Amino acid sequence: MTPPLGWGFLLCSKTKIGYEINFNRYFYKYTPPRPLEEIETDLKKIEKEIADMLAEVTE
């Protein structure tokens, strides 16, 4: 283990110029979720499609 150096140094290959811009912070537009009834009807429709496909396969 070496003792800490008394002087600082800079590695030019590891330095970065600039900064990160969080685009979500400035450009994000909130869209509220769909109503639960609409989601429920979509799920029931998809469940019926899956059940029909399974019925075709098991015949």
PDB file as gemmi writes it, atoms N, CA and C in Angstrom:
CRYST1    1.000    1.000    1.000  90.00  90.00  90.00 P 1                      
ATOM      1  N   MET A   1       0.848  -1.177   0.000  1.00  0.00           N  
ATOM      2  CA  MET A   1       0.000   0.000   0.000  1.00  0.00           C  
ATOM      3  C   MET A   1       0.891   1.236   0.000  1.00  0.00           C  
ATOM      4  N   THR A   2       0.567   2.173  -0.891  1.00  0.00           N  
ATOM      5  CA  THR A   2       1.398   3.371  -0.986  1.00  0.00           C  
ATOM      6  C   THR A   2       0.718   4.534  -0.278  1.00  0.00           C  
ATOM      7  N   PRO A   3       1.480   5.441   0.267  1.00  0.00           N  
ATOM      8  CA  PRO A   3       0.873   6.615   0.910  1.00  0.00           C  
ATOM      9  C   PRO A   3       0.286   7.540  -0.144  1.00  0.00           C  
ATOM     10  N   PRO A   4      -0.721   8.332   0.222  1.00  0.00           N  
ATOM     11  CA  PRO A   4      -1.315   9.255  -0.749  1.00  0.00           C  
ATOM     12  C   PRO A   4      -0.307  10.313  -1.194  1.00  0.00           C  
ATOM     13  N   LEU A   5      -0.440  10.712  -2.435  1.00  0.00           N  
ATOM     14  CA  LEU A   5       0.471  11.718  -2.973  1.00  0.00           C  
ATOM     15  C   LEU A   5       0.082  13.101  -2.466  1.00  0.00           C  
ATOM     16  N   GLY A   6       1.057  13.948  -2.319  1.00  0.00           N  
ATOM     17  CA  GLY A   6       0.819  15.296  -1.844  1.00  0.00           C  
ATOM     18  C   GLY A   6       0.450  16.255  -2.959  1.00  0.00           C  
ATOM     19  N   TRP A   7       0.422  15.818  -4.183  1.00  0.00           N  
ATOM     20  CA  TRP A   7       0.102  16.688  -5.312  1.00  0.00           C  
ATOM     21  C   TRP A   7      -0.963  16.017  -6.163  1.00  0.00           C  
ATOM     22  N   GLY A   8      -1.761  16.785  -6.823  1.00  0.00           N  
ATOM     23  CA  GLY A   8      -2.826  16.250  -7.666  1.00  0.00           C  
ATOM     24  C   GLY A   8      -2.371  16.144  -9.114  1.00  0.00           C  
ATOM     25  N   PHE A   9      -3.058  15.340  -9.869  1.00  0.00           N  
ATOM     26  CA  PHE A   9      -2.737  15.215 -11.284  1.00  0.00           C  
ATOM     27  C   PHE A   9      -4.028  15.008 -12.058  1.00  0.00           C  
ATOM     28  N   LEU A  10      -3.967  15.181 -13.357  1.00  0.00           N  
ATOM     29  CA  LEU A  10      -5.136  15.107 -14.222  1.00  0.00           C  
ATOM     30  C   LEU A  10      -4.855  14.157 -15.375  1.00  0.00           C  
ATOM     31  N   LEU A  11      -5.735  13.175 -15.558  1.00  0.00           N  
ATOM     32  CA  LEU A  11      -5.620  12.273 -16.698  1.00  0.00           C  
ATOM     33  C   LEU A  11      -6.508  12.809 -17.814  1.00  0.00           C  
ATOM     34  N   CYS A  12      -5.908  13.356 -18.844  1.00  0.00           N  
ATOM     35  CA  CYS A  12      -6.668  13.960 -19.934  1.00  0.00           C  
ATOM     36  C   CYS A  12      -7.523  12.944 -20.676  1.00  0.00           C  
ATOM     37  N   SER A  13      -7.111  11.674 -20.698  1.00  0.00           N  
ATOM     38  CA  SER A  13      -7.881  10.671 -21.419  1.00  0.00           C  
ATOM     39  C   SER A  13      -9.170  10.305 -20.682  1.00  0.00           C  
ATOM     40  N   LYS A  14      -9.277  10.619 -19.403  1.00  0.00           N  
ATOM     41  CA  LYS A  14     -10.462  10.254 -18.630  1.00  0.00           C  
ATOM     42  C   LYS A  14     -11.363  11.440 -18.306  1.00  0.00           C  
ATOM     43  N   THR A  15     -11.006  12.629 -18.742  1.00  0.00           N  
ATOM     44  CA  THR A  15     -11.839  13.790 -18.460  1.00  0.00           C  
ATOM     45  C   THR A  15     -12.952  13.902 -19.490  1.00  0.00           C  
ATOM     46  N   LYS A  16     -14.056  14.475 -19.095  1.00  0.00           N  
ATOM     47  CA  LYS A  16     -15.196  14.672 -19.982  1.00  0.00           C  
ATOM     48  C   LYS A  16     -15.487  16.166 -20.101  1.00  0.00           C  
ATOM     49  N   ILE A  17     -15.920  16.557 -21.274  1.00  0.00           N  
ATOM     50  CA  ILE A  17     -16.288  17.948 -21.496  1.00  0.00           C  
ATOM     51  C   ILE A  17     -17.780  17.985 -21.759  1.00  0.00           C  
ATOM     52  N   GLY A  18     -18.481  18.860 -21.095  1.00  0.00           N  
ATOM     53  CA  GLY A  18     -19.914  18.991 -21.293  1.00  0.00           C  
ATOM     54  C   GLY A  18     -20.691  18.389 -20.129  1.00  0.00           C  
ATOM     55  N   TYR A  19     -21.980  18.238 -20.327  1.00  0.00           N  
ATOM     56  CA  TYR A  19     -22.834  17.675 -19.287  1.00  0.00           C  
ATOM     57  C   TYR A  19     -24.002  16.966 -19.939  1.00  0.00           C  
ATOM     58  N   GLU A  20     -24.709  16.178 -19.152  1.00  0.00           N  
ATOM     59  CA  GLU A  20     -25.837  15.399 -19.648  1.00  0.00           C  
ATOM     60  C   GLU A  20     -27.122  16.199 -19.516  1.00  0.00           C  
ATOM     61  N   ILE A  21     -27.945  16.171 -20.556  1.00  0.00           N  
ATOM     62  CA  ILE A  21     -29.232  16.857 -20.523  1.00  0.00           C  
ATOM     63  C   ILE A  21     -30.315  15.805 -20.345  1.00  0.00           C  
ATOM     64  N   ASN A  22     -31.122  15.952 -19.317  1.00  0.00           N  
ATOM     65  CA  ASN A  22     -32.224  15.028 -19.064  1.00  0.00           C  
ATOM     66  C   ASN A  22     -33.425  15.487 -19.889  1.00  0.00           C  
ATOM     67  N   PHE A  23     -33.629  14.841 -21.059  1.00  0.00           N  
ATOM     68  CA  PHE A  23     -34.687  15.264 -21.966  1.00  0.00           C  
ATOM     69  C   PHE A  23     -36.074  15.005 -21.375  1.00  0.00           C  
ATOM     70  N   ASN A  24     -36.210  13.965 -20.552  1.00  0.00           N  
ATOM     71  CA  ASN A  24     -37.507  13.697 -19.937  1.00  0.00           C  
ATOM     72  C   ASN A  24     -37.955  14.850 -19.054  1.00  0.00           C  
ATOM     73  N   ARG A  25     -37.023  15.478 -18.418  1.00  0.00           N  
ATOM     74  CA  ARG A  25     -37.364  16.583 -17.520  1.00  0.00           C  
ATOM     75  C   ARG A  25     -37.979  17.760 -18.273  1.00  0.00           C  
ATOM     76  N   TYR A  26     -37.527  17.990 -19.487  1.00  0.00           N  
ATOM     77  CA  TYR A  26     -37.973  19.165 -20.228  1.00  0.00           C  
ATOM     78  C   TYR A  26     -39.044  18.876 -21.273  1.00  0.00           C  
ATOM     79  N   PHE A  27     -39.062  17.660 -21.825  1.00  0.00           N  
ATOM     80  CA  PHE A  27     -39.951  17.386 -22.943  1.00  0.00           C  
ATOM     81  C   PHE A  27     -41.027  16.344 -22.658  1.00  0.00           C  
ATOM     82  N   TYR A  28     -41.059  15.740 -21.486  1.00  0.00           N  
ATOM     83  CA  TYR A  28     -42.029  14.690 -21.175  1.00  0.00           C  
ATOM     84  C   TYR A  28     -43.418  15.288 -21.002  1.00  0.00           C  
ATOM     85  N   LYS A  29     -44.382  14.719 -21.687  1.00  0.00           N  
ATOM     86  CA  LYS A  29     -45.785  15.132 -21.540  1.00  0.00           C  
ATOM     87  C   LYS A  29     -46.550  13.975 -20.907  1.00  0.00           C  
ATOM     88  N   TYR A  30     -47.154  14.214 -19.773  1.00  0.00           N  
ATOM     89  CA  TYR A  30     -47.896  13.178 -19.059  1.00  0.00           C  
ATOM     90  C   TYR A  30     -49.165  12.811 -19.824  1.00  0.00           C  
ATOM     91  N   THR A  31     -49.371  11.525 -20.007  1.00  0.00           N  
ATOM     92  CA  THR A  31     -50.628  11.029 -20.575  1.00  0.00           C  
ATOM     93  C   THR A  31     -51.246  10.098 -19.548  1.00  0.00           C  
ATOM     94  N   PRO A  32     -52.450  10.383 -19.095  1.00  0.00           N  
ATOM     95  CA  PRO A  32     -53.066   9.551 -18.066  1.00  0.00           C  
ATOM     96  C   PRO A  32     -53.369   8.157 -18.604  1.00  0.00           C  
ATOM     97  N   PRO A  33     -53.374   7.156 -17.721  1.00  0.00           N  
ATOM     98  CA  PRO A  33     -53.672   5.791 -18.178  1.00  0.00           C  
ATOM     99  C   PRO A  33     -55.105   5.664 -18.655  1.00  0.00           C  
ATOM    100  N   ARG A  34     -55.357   4.615 -19.443  1.00  0.00           N  
ATOM    101  CA  ARG A  34     -56.708   4.378 -19.951  1.00  0.00           C  
ATOM    102  C   ARG A  34     -57.634   4.001 -18.795  1.00  0.00           C  
ATOM    103  N   PRO A  35     -58.935   4.166 -18.978  1.00  0.00           N  
ATOM    104  CA  PRO A  35     -59.879   3.758 -17.936  1.00  0.00           C  
ATOM    105  C   PRO A  35     -59.816   2.239 -17.720  1.00  0.00           C  
ATOM    106  N   LEU A  36     -60.050   1.809 -16.495  1.00  0.00           N  
ATOM    107  CA  LEU A  36     -59.965   0.393 -16.154  1.00  0.00           C  
ATOM    108  C   LEU A  36     -60.949  -0.457 -16.945  1.00  0.00           C  
ATOM    109  N   GLU A  37     -62.120   0.079 -17.234  1.00  0.00           N  
ATOM    110  CA  GLU A  37     -63.114  -0.682 -17.987  1.00  0.00           C  
ATOM    111  C   GLU A  37     -62.594  -1.019 -19.392  1.00  0.00           C  
ATOM    112  N   GLU A  38     -61.932  -0.070 -20.013  1.00  0.00           N  
ATOM    113  CA  GLU A  38     -61.385  -0.284 -21.351  1.00  0.00           C  
ATOM    114  C   GLU A  38     -60.279  -1.345 -21.320  1.00  0.00           C  
ATOM    115  N   ILE A  39     -59.426  -1.279 -20.326  1.00  0.00           N  
ATOM    116  CA  ILE A  39     -58.352  -2.267 -20.180  1.00  0.00           C  
ATOM    117  C   ILE A  39     -58.944  -3.648 -19.926  1.00  0.00           C  
ATOM    118  N   GLU A  40     -59.963  -3.706 -19.090  1.00  0.00           N  
ATOM    119  CA  GLU A  40     -60.592  -4.988 -18.773  1.00  0.00           C  
ATOM    120  C   GLU A  40     -61.223  -5.624 -20.013  1.00  0.00           C  
ATOM    121  N   THR A  41     -61.894  -4.835 -20.836  1.00  0.00           N  
ATOM    122  CA  THR A  41     -62.503  -5.390 -22.048  1.00  0.00           C  
ATOM    123  C   THR A  41     -61.430  -5.884 -23.021  1.00  0.00           C  
ATOM    124  N   ASP A  42     -60.317  -5.157 -23.125  1.00  0.00           N  
ATOM    125  CA  ASP A  42     -59.217  -5.609 -23.983  1.00  0.00           C  
ATOM    126  C   ASP A  42     -58.648  -6.935 -23.485  1.00  0.00           C  
ATOM    127  N   LEU A  43     -58.470  -7.055 -22.179  1.00  0.00           N  
ATOM    128  CA  LEU A  43     -57.937  -8.299 -21.613  1.00  0.00           C  
ATOM    129  C   LEU A  43     -58.880  -9.471 -21.849  1.00  0.00           C  
ATOM    130  N   LYS A  44     -60.164  -9.249 -21.674  1.00  0.00           N  
ATOM    131  CA  LYS A  44     -61.129 -10.328 -21.902  1.00  0.00           C  
ATOM    132  C   LYS A  44     -61.125 -10.765 -23.364  1.00  0.00           C  
ATOM    133  N   LYS A  45     -61.004  -9.792 -24.283  1.00  0.00           N  
ATOM    134  CA  LYS A  45     -60.960 -10.115 -25.704  1.00  0.00           C  
ATOM    135  C   LYS A  45     -59.722 -10.958 -26.025  1.00  0.00           C  
ATOM    136  N   ILE A  46     -58.580 -10.570 -25.470  1.00  0.00           N  
ATOM    137  CA  ILE A  46     -57.340 -11.304 -25.709  1.00  0.00           C  
ATOM    138  C   ILE A  46     -57.407 -12.699 -25.087  1.00  0.00           C  
ATOM    139  N   GLU A  47     -57.982 -12.805 -23.879  1.00  0.00           N  
ATOM    140  CA  GLU A  47     -58.140 -14.114 -23.250  1.00  0.00           C  
ATOM    141  C   GLU A  47     -58.995 -15.039 -24.113  1.00  0.00           C  
ATOM    142  N   LYS A  48     -60.055 -14.491 -24.712  1.00  0.00           N  
ATOM    143  CA  LYS A  48     -60.919 -15.302 -25.575  1.00  0.00           C  
ATOM    144  C   LYS A  48     -60.158 -15.764 -26.811  1.00  0.00           C  
ATOM    145  N   GLU A  49     -59.351 -14.881 -27.400  1.00  0.00           N  
ATOM    146  CA  GLU A  49     -58.542 -15.255 -28.563  1.00  0.00           C  
ATOM    147  C   GLU A  49     -57.567 -16.377 -28.213  1.00  0.00           C  
ATOM    148  N   ILE A  50     -56.936 -16.273 -27.050  1.00  0.00           N  
ATOM    149  CA  ILE A  50     -55.992 -17.308 -26.619  1.00  0.00           C  
ATOM    150  C   ILE A  50     -56.720 -18.626 -26.387  1.00  0.00           C  
ATOM    151  N   ALA A  51     -57.877 -18.577 -25.745  1.00  0.00           N  
ATOM    152  CA  ALA A  51     -58.652 -19.793 -25.506  1.00  0.00           C  
ATOM    153  C   ALA A  51     -59.067 -20.438 -26.830  1.00  0.00           C  
ATOM    154  N   ASP A  52     -59.450 -19.634 -27.834  1.00  0.00           N  
ATOM    155  CA  ASP A  52     -59.816 -20.166 -29.144  1.00  0.00           C  
ATOM    156  C   ASP A  52     -58.623 -20.835 -29.821  1.00  0.00           C  
ATOM    157  N   MET A  53     -57.440 -20.199 -29.723  1.00  0.00           N  
ATOM    158  CA  MET A  53     -56.240 -20.798 -30.315  1.00  0.00           C  
ATOM    159  C   MET A  53     -55.888 -22.113 -29.632  1.00  0.00           C  
ATOM    160  N   LEU A  54     -55.991 -22.160 -28.310  1.00  0.00           N  
ATOM    161  CA  LEU A  54     -55.718 -23.400 -27.581  1.00  0.00           C  
ATOM    162  C   LEU A  54     -56.710 -24.481 -27.946  1.00  0.00           C  
ATOM    163  N   ALA A  55     -57.968 -24.105 -28.160  1.00  0.00           N  
ATOM    164  CA  ALA A  55     -58.974 -25.086 -28.548  1.00  0.00           C  
ATOM    165  C   ALA A  55     -58.656 -25.681 -29.930  1.00  0.00           C  
ATOM    166  N   GLU A  56     -58.137 -24.843 -30.839  1.00  0.00           N  
ATOM    167  CA  GLU A  56     -57.744 -25.339 -32.160  1.00  0.00           C  
ATOM    168  C   GLU A  56     -56.592 -26.325 -32.057  1.00  0.00           C  
ATOM    169  N   VAL A  57     -55.648 -26.053 -31.195  1.00  0.00           N  
ATOM    170  CA  VAL A  57     -54.458 -26.889 -31.058  1.00  0.00           C  
ATOM    171  C   VAL A  57     -54.797 -28.222 -30.399  1.00  0.00           C  
ATOM    172  N   THR A  58     -55.685 -28.190 -29.418  1.00  0.00           N  
ATOM    173  CA  THR A  58     -55.993 -29.416 -28.669  1.00  0.00           C  
ATOM    174  C   THR A  58     -56.996 -30.303 -29.367  1.00  0.00           C  
ATOM    175  N   GLU A  59     -57.592 -29.866 -30.471  1.00  0.00           N  
ATOM    176  CA  GLU A  59     -58.574 -30.704 -31.183  1.00  0.00           C  
ATOM    177  C   GLU A  59     -57.914 -31.833 -31.909  1.00  0.00           C  
TER     178      GLU A  59                                                      
END                                                                             
